Amino acid sequence: MARKTNYSFEKRQKELAKKKKKEEKRLRKQGKPDEEEENES
């Protein structure tokens, strides 16, 4: 059971990370790329 839970947790984390990246990309395309890049650099 521990393995299954761990697997689903990892899968969820990966999916969340993917969604986050997609969202960031979309926001960057839509609006203010300058602000975003300044914060990251």
C-alpha positions in Angstrom: 0.0 0.0 0.0 2.8 2.4 0.8 4.2 2.0 -2.7 0.9 2.8 -4.3 0.4 5.9 -2.1 3.9 7.0 -2.9 3.4 6.5 -6.6 0.2 8.4 -6.7 1.7 11.2 -4.7 4.7 11.5 -7.1 2.3 11.4 -10.1 0.2 14.1 -8.5 3.3 16.3 -7.9 4.4 15.8 -11.5 1.0 16.7 -12.8 0.8 19.8 -10.5 4.3 20.9 -11.7 3.2 20.5 -15.3 0.1 22.5 -14.7 2.0 25.2 -13.0 4.5 25.5 -15.8 1.7 25.6 -18.4 -0.1 28.3 -16.4 3.1 30.4 -16.0 3.8 30.1 -19.8 0.2 31.2 -20.6 0.4 34.1 -18.2 3.8 35.1 -19.7 2.3 35.0 -23.2 -0.8 36.9 -22.2 0.4 39.8 -20.1 3.5 41.0 -18.5 6.6 39.0 -19.5 9.0 41.7 -18.1 7.8 41.4 -14.5 7.9 37.6 -14.5 11.4 37.4 -15.9 12.8 40.1 -13.5 11.4 38.1 -10.6 13.0 34.9 -11.8 16.4 36.2 -12.7 
